[in-house]
């Protein structure tokens, strides 16, 4: 964490001060306290810790994580998130993994070290800098892992530029940010800009490597079949039905969602057998589902909830299937004729299945999805539509067989030039790989 006795003493002093502030916050109702949820083993198990805040981060780093996991079968894989509702999705990806929920309290870090002492800690994409991303993974876990002798790496590193969400997070950044950056043995940054910003913030320059974006490697979906999904009968029936399927994924913005539903209502006039699969970003929030219900009813579009039909065919009279489940969007992209991806989300998932993709404007340049969006939009791989009429027209165009073949060929040529980040990561993670081998 620090190479000299003076700096070690300095860190210990700052860490003690922060722990005192954290304890004071606990007395006032610290929301991070008491949130640890993890299976307790009968005896401690040496582990590989991986922090991936959401299923998006987990999917993004999958090509590299699979390699690390295969190399460390003697270690317990511990997947750490600050979102409890991703448990089933994470476990479906990695059935033998332990799922740990935490809001970043230092007591959680200490407890996890006791039960699953880490050989390595891998932080997926965020946070590269304390309290600057829409997730909570505190310095405590980095320091605890280092004190346990673990190698620590950030992979696919990106900076969001968020301000701290609360006073304690602000104090953590002020006191511990440089120590946090210095404690990370290897930072794999997506771009030169991210790398230089981290150096300016105090990260050791020789620890930072620009290796590109893992998402271009993660987009491949070789050998997908409905049999590998949670609903093989439903998806098989959908393929055999030949219904034109529009999948609108990661719908977060209410206006964009309304635009997609209105576009689909127009499309139904010429494609009466079409099906809209609508995937809201947070179906666990009742207000989001109430909004979808109102919007679909306003356009007289009958719908089913994915959770209500189990693994059965979608009733023919249903115009829409609402994905109110977690971890299934990729499988529905696989059977789509056209995909629409919500603003600021991952366009590479449907492109991995060679699906034409439409988007709406208004992407945030600080989000890690932006470089991918910007590059592919400039290369005309993405079709951007501003209105419901434009979106409907784009979908109708993409439903033409000749257009689909052209879209596939164009996207394939562009994306082929952008892969290779997984290998570049492995080339700079020698120390972490050695730690996993021990």
C-alpha positions in Angstrom: 0.0 0.0 0.0 2.9 2.3 0.8 6.5 1.7 0.3 8.1 3.7 3.2 7.6 3.6 7.0 6.5 7.3 7.0 3.8 6.8 4.4 2.6 3.6 6.1 2.3 5.6 9.4 0.5 8.3 7.5 -1.9 5.8 6.0 -2.6 4.2 9.4 -3.3 7.6 10.9 -5.7 8.6 8.1 -7.4 5.2 8.2 -7.9 5.4 12.0 -9.4 8.9 11.5 -11.8 7.6 8.9 -12.9 4.6 11.0 -13.7 7.0 13.8 -15.8 9.1 11.4 -17.5 5.9 10.1 -18.3 4.9 13.7 -19.9 8.3 14.3 -21.9 8.0 11.1 -23.1 4.6 12.4 -24.6 6.2 15.4 -26.5 8.6 13.2 -27.9 5.8 11.0 -25.2 5.0 8.4 -27.0 3.2 5.6 -24.0 1.1 4.8 -23.9 -0.5 8.2 -25.5 -3.9 8.8 -25.9 -4.7 5.1 -23.5 -7.6 4.7 -25.2 -10.7 3.2 -22.9 -13.6 2.5 -22.8 -17.4 3.0 -20.6 -18.2 6.0 -18.4 -21.3 5.5 -17.6 -23.7 8.2 -13.9 -22.9 7.8 -12.2 -20.1 6.0 -11.8 -20.5 2.2 -9.0 -18.9 0.2 -10.7 -16.8 -2.5 -10.7 -14.7 -5.6 -12.8 -11.6 -4.9 -14.5 -9.9 -7.8 -16.5 -6.7 -7.4 -19.0 -6.2 -10.2 -21.7 -3.8 -9.2 -24.3 -4.8 -11.8 -25.0 -7.6 -14.3 -23.7 -5.1 -16.9 -20.3 -4.9 -15.3 -20.2 -8.7 -14.9 -21.1 -9.3 -18.5 -18.6 -6.7 -19.7 -15.6 -8.4 -18.1 -16.7 -12.0 -18.7 -14.1 -12.9 -21.3 -11.3 -12.1 -18.8 -13.1 -13.3 -15.7 -13.8 -16.7 -17.2 -10.0 -17.1 -17.8 -9.2 -16.0 -14.2 -11.8 -18.3 -12.8 -10.7 -21.3 -14.8 -7.1 -20.6 -13.6 -8.1 -20.5 -10.0 -10.4 -23.5 -9.5 -8.7 -24.1 -6.2 -10.0 -20.8 -4.9 -13.5 -19.8 -4.0 -15.0 -17.3 -6.4 -16.7 -14.5 -4.4 -18.8 -12.2 -6.5 -19.4 -8.9 -4.6 -22.2 -6.4 -5.5 -24.0 -3.6 -3.8 -27.3 -4.8 -5.4 -29.0 -7.8 -3.7 -31.5 -8.4 -6.6 -28.7 -9.6 -8.9 -28.0 -12.7 -6.8 -29.8 -15.2 -9.1 -28.4 -13.7 -12.3 -24.8 -13.8 -10.9 -25.2 -17.4 -9.6 -26.7 -18.5 -13.0 -23.5 -17.2 -14.7 -21.2 -18.7 -12.1 -23.0 -21.5 -10.3 -20.2 -22.3 -7.8 -19.7 -18.7 -6.7 -20.5 -17.1 -3.4 -22.6 -14.0 -3.8 -21.8 -11.2 -1.3 -23.9 -8.1 -0.9 -22.3 -5.1 0.8 -22.7 -1.3 0.9 -19.0 -0.9 1.6 -18.8 -0.8 5.4 -15.3 -1.5 6.8 -16.8 -4.2 9.1 -18.0 -6.0 6.0 -14.5 -6.0 4.6 -13.0 -7.3 7.8 -15.7 -10.1 8.0 -15.2 -11.1 4.4 -11.4 -11.4 4.9 -12.0 -13.7 7.9 -14.3 -16.0 6.0 -12.8 -15.8 2.5 -9.2 -14.6 2.7 -8.4 -13.3 -0.8 -5.5 -14.2 -3.0 -6.6 -11.5 -5.4 -9.2 -8.8 -5.7 -10.5 -7.8 -9.2 -12.6 -4.6 -9.5 -14.7 -4.6 -12.6 -14.7 -1.2 -14.4 -15.7 0.9 -11.4 -14.8 2.5 -9.1 -11.4 3.6 -10.3 -11.6 6.5 -7.8 -13.4 6.5 -4.4 -17.1 7.5 -4.5 -17.1 8.7 -8.1 -19.4 6.1 -9.6 -23.0 5.0 -9.3 -22.1 2.1 -7.0 -20.6 1.7 -3.5 -17.3 -0.2 -3.1 -15.3 1.5 -0.4 -11.6 1.8 0.2 -12.0 -0.6 3.1 -12.1 -3.6 0.8 -9.0 -2.7 -1.1 -7.1 -2.1 2.1 -8.4 -5.3 3.7 -7.4 -7.3 0.6 -3.9 -5.7 0.6 -3.4 -6.4 4.3 -4.3 -10.1 3.6 -1.5 -10.2 1.0 -3.8 -10.1 -2.1 -3.0 -8.7 -5.5 -5.5 -6.0 -6.4 -6.4 -5.0 -10.0 -9.0 -2.8 -11.7 -10.0 -4.2 -15.1 -11.7 -2.3 -17.9 -11.2 0.9 -15.8 -13.4 3.9 -16.4 -14.1 7.2 -14.6 -17.6 8.4 -14.2 -16.8 11.8 -12.6 -19.6 11.7 -10.0 -19.5 13.8 -6.9 -19.5 11.9 -3.6 -23.1 10.9 -2.7 -22.8 11.7 1.0 -20.6 13.5 3.5 -18.9 10.3 4.6 -18.0 9.4 1.0 -16.6 12.9 0.6 -14.4 12.5 3.6 -13.3 9.1 2.4 -12.2 10.7 -0.9 -10.4 13.6 0.8 -8.6 11.4 3.3 -7.9 8.2 1.4 -8.1 8.7 -2.4 -4.3 8.7 -3.0 -3.8 5.7 -0.7 -6.6 3.9 -2.5 -4.9 4.5 -5.9 -1.5 3.5 -4.5 -2.9 0.3 -3.1 -4.1 -1.0 -6.5 -1.3 -3.0 -8.0 -2.5 -2.9 -11.6 -5.0 -0.5 -13.2 -6.2 -1.5 -16.7 -7.7 1.6 -18.2 -9.9 1.7 -21.3 -8.4 4.9 -22.7 -5.4 7.2 -22.5 -7.7 9.9 -21.1 -8.7 7.7 -18.2 -5.1 6.7 -17.5 -3.8 10.3 -17.5 -6.6 11.5 -15.2 -5.8 8.8 -12.7 -2.1 9.7 -12.8 -3.1 13.4 -12.2 -5.2 12.2 -9.2 -2.2 10.4 -7.7 -2.0 6.9 -9.1 1.5 5.6 -9.7 2.1 5.9 -13.5 3.9 2.6 -13.7 0.8 0.7 -12.4 -1.4 2.0 -15.2 -1.9 0.3 -18.6 -4.2 1.3 -21.5 -5.6 -1.9 -22.8 -8.9 -1.0 -24.5 -12.4 -2.1 -23.8 -13.3 -5.7 -22.8 -16.9 -5.2 -24.0 -15.8 -5.7 -27.6 -14.5 -9.2 -26.6 -17.6 -9.9 -24.4 -20.0 -9.3 -27.2 -19.4 -12.7 -28.9 -22.2 -15.2 -28.2 -20.8 -18.4 -29.7 -23.0 -21.5 -29.6 -26.1 -19.9 -28.1 -29.2 -22.0 -28.1 -32.6 -21.7 -26.2 -31.5 -24.8 -24.2 -29.0 -22.6 -22.3 -31.6 -20.1 -21.2 -34.1 -19.9 -18.3 -37.0 -20.3 -20.7 -36.1 -22.8 -23.5 -39.7 -23.7 -24.5 -40.8 -20.0 -24.6 -37.8 -19.0 -26.8 -38.0 -22.0 -29.1 -41.7 -21.4 -29.7 -40.9 -17.7 -30.4 -38.3 -18.7 -33.0 -40.6 -21.2 -34.7 -43.5 -18.8 -34.7 -41.6 -16.5 -37.1 -43.1 -13.5 -35.4 -41.1 -10.2 -36.0 -39.7 -9.6 -32.5 -38.6 -6.1 -31.4 -36.5 -6.2 -28.2 -36.3 -2.8 -26.4 -33.7 -3.4 -23.7 -32.5 -1.3 -20.7 -35.4 1.1 -20.7 -34.6 3.7 -18.0 -35.9 7.0 -19.3 -39.7 7.3 -19.3 -39.9 9.4 -22.4 -37.7 7.0 -24.4 -39.8 4.1 -23.2 -43.0 5.9 -24.3 -41.4 6.6 -27.7 -40.5 2.9 -28.2 -44.0 1.8 -27.3 -45.6 4.4 -29.6 -43.3 3.3 -32.4 -44.3 -0.3 -31.9 -48.0 0.6 -32.0 -47.4 2.2 -35.4 -45.4 -0.8 -36.6 -48.3 -3.1 -35.6 -50.4 -1.5 -38.3 -48.3 -3.0 -41.0 -46.9 -6.0 -39.0 -49.9 -7.2 -37.0 -48.1 -10.3 -35.8 -45.1 -8.4 -34.3 -44.1 -8.8 -30.7 -42.4 -6.2 -28.5 -40.2 -7.5 -25.7 -39.8 -4.6 -23.3 -37.1 -4.8 -20.6 -37.2 -2.0 -18.1 -33.9 -1.2 -16.3 -35.3 -1.6 -12.8 -38.4 -3.9 -12.8 -38.1 -4.3 -9.0 -39.3 -0.7 -8.6 -43.1 -0.8 -8.5 -43.4 2.7 -9.9 -41.6 1.7 -13.1 -44.0 -1.2 -13.7 -47.0 1.0 -13.1 -45.7 3.4 -15.7 -45.2 0.6 -18.2 -48.7 -0.7 -17.5 -50.2 2.8 -18.2 -48.2 3.4 -21.3 -49.1 0.0 -22.9 -52.8 0.4 -22.0 -52.8 3.9 -23.6 -51.9 2.2 -26.9 -54.2 -0.7 -26.3 -51.3 -3.2 -26.4 -52.1 -6.4 -24.5 -49.1 -7.7 -22.6 -47.8 -10.5 -20.3 -45.2 -10.3 -17.6 -42.3 -12.7 -18.0 -42.7 -13.7 -14.4 -46.3 -14.7 -14.8 -45.9 -17.1 -17.8 -43.1 -19.3 -16.6 -41.6 -21.4 -19.5 -44.7 -21.4 -21.7 -45.3 -19.9 -25.1 -46.4 -16.3 -25.2 -50.1 -16.1 -25.9 -50.8 -15.2 -29.5 -53.0 -12.3 -28.6 -50.3 -10.6 -26.5 -48.5 -7.8 -28.3 -45.9 -7.3 -25.7 -43.8 -9.3 -23.2 -42.5 -7.3 -20.3 -39.2 -8.7 -18.8 -39.8 -8.1 -15.1 -37.0 -10.7 -14.4 -33.3 -10.4 -14.1 -30.5 -11.7 -16.3 -32.6 -12.8 -19.3 -32.3 -9.8 -21.7 -29.4 -11.4 -23.6 -31.4 -14.5 -24.4 -34.2 -12.3 -25.8 -31.8 -10.3 -27.9 -30.8 -13.6 -29.4 -34.3 -14.1 -30.9 -34.9 -10.5 -31.9 -35.3 -9.3 -35.4 -34.3 -5.8 -34.3 -33.0 -4.5 -31.0 -33.4 -1.1 -29.4 -31.0 -0.2 -26.6 -31.9 2.4 -24.0 -29.7 5.5 -23.8 -26.4 5.0 -21.9 -26.5 1.2 -22.0 -24.8 -1.7 -23.7 -25.3 -1.8 -27.5 -22.8 -4.7 -27.8 -25.0 -7.4 -26.4 -27.4 -7.4 -29.3 -24.6 -6.7 -31.8 -23.0 -9.9 -30.4 -25.9 -11.8 -32.0 -25.5 -9.7 -35.2 -28.8 -7.9 -34.6 -29.5 -4.5 -36.1 -29.6 -1.9 -33.3 -31.5 1.4 -33.0 -30.9 4.0 -30.3 -32.2 7.3 -29.1 -30.0 10.5 -28.8 -28.8 12.0 -25.6 -26.0 9.8 -24.4 -23.9 10.9 -21.4 -20.3 11.3 -22.3 -19.1 10.4 -18.8 -20.7 6.9 -18.9 -18.6 3.9 -19.9 -21.1 3.0 -22.6 -20.4 6.3 -24.4 -17.1 5.5 -26.2 -18.7 2.4 -27.7 -21.9 4.3 -28.7 -19.9 7.2 -30.1 -17.6 5.1 -32.2 -20.3 2.8 -33.6 -22.7 5.7 -34.3 -19.9 7.4 -36.2 -19.4 4.2 -38.2 -23.2 4.0 -38.9 -23.4 0.7 -37.1 -26.2 2.2 -34.9 -29.3 3.8 -36.3 -30.3 6.8 -34.2 -34.0 7.8 -34.2 -35.3 11.0 -32.6 -39.1 10.4 -32.8 -41.5 7.5 -32.7 -42.1 7.9 -36.4 -38.4 7.7 -37.1 -38.0 4.7 -34.8 -40.9 2.8 -36.5 -39.5 3.6 -39.9 -36.0 2.3 -38.9 -37.5 -0.9 -37.5 -39.5 -1.5 -40.7 -36.4 -1.0 -42.8 -34.4 -3.4 -40.7 -37.1 -6.0 -41.0 -36.3 -6.2 -44.7 -34.2 -9.4 -45.4 -31.7 -7.7 -47.7 -31.2 -4.8 -45.2 -30.4 -7.3 -42.4 -27.6 -9.0 -44.4 -26.0 -5.6 -45.1 -26.3 -4.6 -41.5 -24.6 -7.8 -40.4 -21.7 -7.4 -42.8 -21.1 -3.8 -41.9 -21.2 -4.3 -38.1 -18.9 -7.4 -38.4 -16.3 -5.5 -40.3 -16.2 -2.6 -37.8 -16.2 -4.7 -34.7 -13.5 -7.1 -35.9 -11.0 -4.2 -35.6 -11.9 -3.4 -32.0 -11.3 -6.7 -30.2 -8.3 -8.0 -28.2 -8.6 -6.3 -24.8 -8.8 -9.6 -23.0 -5.4 -10.6 -24.2 -4.0 -7.2 -23.5 -5.3 -7.4 -19.9 -3.6 -10.8 -19.4 -0.3 -9.4 -20.7 -0.1 -6.9 -17.9 -1.7 -9.0 -15.0 1.3 -11.2 -14.5 1.5 -10.6 -10.7 -2.2 -11.3 -10.2 -2.0 -14.5 -12.3 0.9 -15.6 -10.1 -1.1 -14.9 -7.0 -3.9 -17.0 -8.3 -1.5 -19.9 -9.0 -0.3 -20.0 -5.5 
